[in-house]
Amino acid sequence: MSRVLKRTAAVVALALPVAVQAAAGDWELGLGLMSVNADMDSPVLGVDASDRVTPVINASYFLTRQIALNTAAGIARHRFSLGGATLGRASMAPLNLVAQWHFLPEGRFRPYVGVGVHHTLFFDQEGPVFDQLARFKSDTGLVLQAGVSWSVSERYFINLDYKKFYLETDVRFSGAPARVERIGLDPDVFSLAFGMRF
C-alpha cells in the first residue's frame, strides 16, 4: 500500500505545477500564427480565394473560472482568381468577440467552445478587375469556436484554436446600382499561439 501511495504522491507532485485554475479576473494573451482558409461560395462567377498564413494576437478575459470573453487581431490578404487568372487582391480585418465555455479550467489540457460575432472590414482592394469594382462592404456575422490550451507551466501555455466565420459581401462594378453577385467567404481560421497568463 505504501508503494502505491508513494507513486500517487509522485504523480500529484508532477501535476501540480501545470494544474492551473483559471479564476475570475485572469487575462490570457497569446502570440502566434493563423491560417485563414476561405470557404468560397460564388454561385454566379465561380471566384476562388487563396489561403493565407499571417501573425495573430489573441486575448481572453475570464469572467468566472469557466466563462471567458475572447478576441483576436490579425489581418489576412487574399488573392481572388477565376479560372487561374488573378482578379485582384483585398485585405480583411475580422474584428471579433466570442464568449467561451472552458470545460476543465483546473486541468493541464483545457478544452473550450465558443460562440460570438464578428465585424469584418475590407481594405487595400486592387487588381486588374478589382480596380473596376466598388469597394467591398464590411459585414457582421456569426463566429463559432473550438480549441484547447495546454499549460506548460503555471504561467505559460500553448493554444490551438479553430474559428468558423460566416462572412458575405456584395460584388458591384463602380457606379452600377445592381450587384454582380453576393459572395460568401466563410473562412476557416486555424491558429497556434504561445501565451502567458496574468
C-alpha positions as CSV (number, residue, x, y, z in Angstrom):
1,M,0.0,0.0,0.0
2,S,2.8,2.4,0.9
3,R,4.3,1.8,-2.6
4,V,1.0,2.8,-4.3
5,L,0.7,5.9,-2.1
6,K,4.3,7.0,-2.9
7,R,3.6,6.6,-6.7
8,T,0.3,8.5,-6.3
9,A,2.1,11.3,-4.4
10,A,4.8,11.5,-7.1
11,V,2.2,11.8,-9.9
12,V,0.4,14.5,-8.0
13,A,3.6,16.4,-7.3
14,L,4.4,16.4,-11.0
15,A,1.0,17.5,-12.0
16,L,0.7,20.4,-9.5
17,P,3.0,22.9,-11.4
18,V,0.8,22.6,-14.5
19,A,-2.7,22.1,-13.0
20,V,-3.7,25.8,-13.3
21,Q,-7.0,27.1,-12.2
22,A,-8.4,29.9,-14.3
23,A,-10.0,32.5,-12.0
24,A,-12.3,35.5,-12.5
25,G,-10.2,38.5,-13.4
26,D,-7.5,36.5,-15.1
27,W,-6.1,37.6,-18.5
28,E,-4.5,35.4,-21.1
29,L,-2.5,36.8,-24.0
30,G,-1.1,34.8,-26.9
31,L,1.0,35.5,-30.0
32,G,1.2,33.1,-32.9
33,L,0.2,32.3,-36.5
34,M,-3.2,31.8,-38.0
35,S,-4.1,30.1,-41.3
36,V,-7.1,31.7,-43.0
37,N,-8.8,29.3,-45.5
38,A,-11.6,30.8,-47.4
39,D,-14.6,28.5,-48.0
40,M,-15.8,30.3,-51.1
41,D,-19.4,30.4,-52.3
42,S,-19.5,32.3,-55.6
43,P,-22.6,30.9,-57.4
44,V,-22.6,33.2,-60.4
45,L,-18.9,33.6,-61.3
46,G,-17.2,30.8,-59.5
47,V,-14.5,33.0,-58.0
48,D,-11.9,31.4,-55.7
49,A,-9.7,32.9,-52.9
50,S,-6.2,31.9,-51.8
51,D,-5.4,30.7,-48.3
52,R,-3.2,32.9,-46.1
53,V,-0.9,32.4,-43.1
54,T,-0.4,35.5,-41.0
55,P,0.5,36.6,-37.4
56,V,-2.2,36.8,-34.8
57,I,-2.6,38.2,-31.3
58,N,-5.4,36.8,-29.1
59,A,-6.7,37.8,-25.7
60,S,-9.1,36.2,-23.2
61,Y,-10.6,37.7,-20.0
62,F,-12.1,35.3,-17.5
63,L,-15.5,36.4,-16.1
64,T,-15.6,33.2,-14.0
65,R,-13.5,30.0,-13.8
66,Q,-15.3,28.6,-16.9
67,I,-16.6,31.6,-18.8
68,A,-14.3,33.9,-20.7
69,L,-14.5,36.6,-23.4
70,N,-12.1,36.1,-26.3
71,T,-10.9,38.3,-29.2
72,A,-8.2,38.0,-31.8
73,A,-6.5,40.5,-34.0
74,G,-4.9,39.7,-37.4
75,I,-5.0,40.9,-41.0
76,A,-5.2,38.5,-43.9
77,R,-4.6,39.5,-47.6
78,H,-6.1,37.2,-50.2
79,R,-5.7,36.8,-53.9
80,F,-9.0,36.3,-55.8
81,S,-9.0,34.4,-59.1
82,L,-11.2,33.0,-61.8
83,G,-10.0,30.0,-63.8
84,G,-6.5,30.6,-62.6
85,A,-6.5,34.3,-63.7
86,T,-6.0,36.9,-61.0
87,L,-8.9,39.2,-60.5
88,G,-7.3,41.2,-57.6
89,R,-6.3,41.2,-54.0
90,A,-8.0,42.5,-50.9
91,S,-7.2,42.6,-47.2
92,M,-9.6,41.6,-44.4
93,A,-9.5,42.6,-40.7
94,P,-12.0,40.4,-38.8
95,L,-12.8,42.1,-35.5
96,N,-14.5,39.6,-33.3
97,L,-15.7,38.9,-29.8
98,V,-16.5,35.4,-28.6
99,A,-18.0,34.0,-25.3
100,Q,-16.1,30.8,-24.3
101,W,-17.0,27.9,-22.1
102,H,-14.0,26.1,-20.6
103,F,-14.7,22.5,-19.6
104,L,-11.7,21.8,-17.4
105,P,-10.4,25.1,-16.0
106,E,-8.1,23.4,-13.5
107,G,-6.6,20.9,-15.9
108,R,-3.4,20.9,-17.8
109,F,-5.4,20.4,-21.0
110,R,-8.3,22.9,-21.1
111,P,-10.7,22.4,-24.0
112,Y,-13.3,25.1,-24.8
113,V,-16.0,26.0,-27.2
114,G,-17.3,29.5,-28.0
115,V,-19.9,31.5,-30.0
116,G,-19.8,35.2,-30.9
117,V,-19.9,37.8,-33.6
118,H,-17.5,39.4,-36.0
119,H,-17.4,42.7,-37.9
120,T,-15.0,42.3,-40.9
121,L,-13.5,45.2,-42.7
122,F,-12.2,45.1,-46.3
123,F,-9.4,47.4,-47.5
124,D,-6.5,47.7,-49.9
125,Q,-8.6,46.4,-52.7
126,E,-6.7,46.4,-56.0
127,G,-6.1,44.4,-59.2
128,P,-7.0,44.2,-62.9
129,V,-10.7,43.6,-62.2
130,F,-10.9,44.8,-58.6
131,D,-9.9,48.3,-59.8
132,Q,-13.2,48.4,-61.7
133,L,-15.3,47.3,-58.7
134,A,-16.9,49.2,-55.9
135,R,-15.3,48.7,-52.5
136,F,-16.3,45.6,-50.7
137,K,-18.7,46.4,-47.9
138,S,-17.9,45.3,-44.3
139,D,-20.0,42.5,-42.9
140,T,-21.2,41.4,-39.5
141,G,-22.0,37.8,-38.8
142,L,-21.7,34.7,-36.6
143,V,-18.4,33.1,-35.3
144,L,-18.2,29.6,-33.9
145,Q,-15.1,28.5,-32.0
146,A,-13.4,25.4,-30.5
147,G,-9.9,24.8,-29.1
148,V,-7.7,23.7,-26.4
149,S,-5.0,25.3,-24.2
150,W,-2.1,23.2,-22.8
151,S,-0.4,24.6,-19.7
152,V,3.4,24.1,-19.9
153,S,3.9,25.9,-16.6
154,E,1.9,27.8,-14.1
155,R,2.1,31.0,-16.2
156,Y,2.7,29.9,-19.8
157,F,0.6,27.8,-22.2
158,I,0.2,26.7,-25.9
159,N,-3.1,27.3,-27.6
160,L,-4.6,25.5,-30.6
161,D,-7.7,27.3,-31.9
162,Y,-10.3,27.0,-34.6
163,K,-12.9,29.6,-35.6
164,K,-15.6,29.5,-38.3
165,F,-16.6,32.9,-39.7
166,Y,-19.8,33.4,-41.6
167,L,-18.9,36.3,-43.9
168,E,-20.6,37.7,-47.1
169,T,-20.1,40.8,-49.2
170,D,-21.5,42.2,-52.5
171,V,-19.6,42.4,-55.8
172,R,-20.6,45.5,-57.8
173,F,-19.0,47.5,-60.6
174,S,-18.2,51.1,-59.7
175,G,-21.3,53.3,-60.4
176,A,-23.6,50.4,-61.2
177,P,-26.7,50.1,-59.0
178,A,-27.1,46.3,-59.3
179,R,-24.7,43.8,-57.8
180,V,-23.0,41.1,-59.9
181,E,-23.4,38.6,-57.1
182,R,-23.2,38.1,-53.3
183,I,-20.2,36.0,-52.4
184,G,-19.7,34.1,-49.2
185,L,-16.1,33.7,-48.0
186,D,-17.0,31.8,-44.7
187,P,-13.3,31.4,-43.7
188,D,-12.0,28.6,-41.5
189,V,-9.3,30.1,-39.3
190,F,-6.8,27.8,-37.5
191,S,-4.3,29.3,-35.1
192,L,-1.4,28.1,-33.0
193,A,-0.1,30.5,-30.3
194,F,2.2,30.7,-27.3
195,G,0.6,32.6,-24.4
196,M,1.0,34.0,-21.0
197,R,-1.5,34.2,-18.1
198,F,-1.6,37.1,-15.6
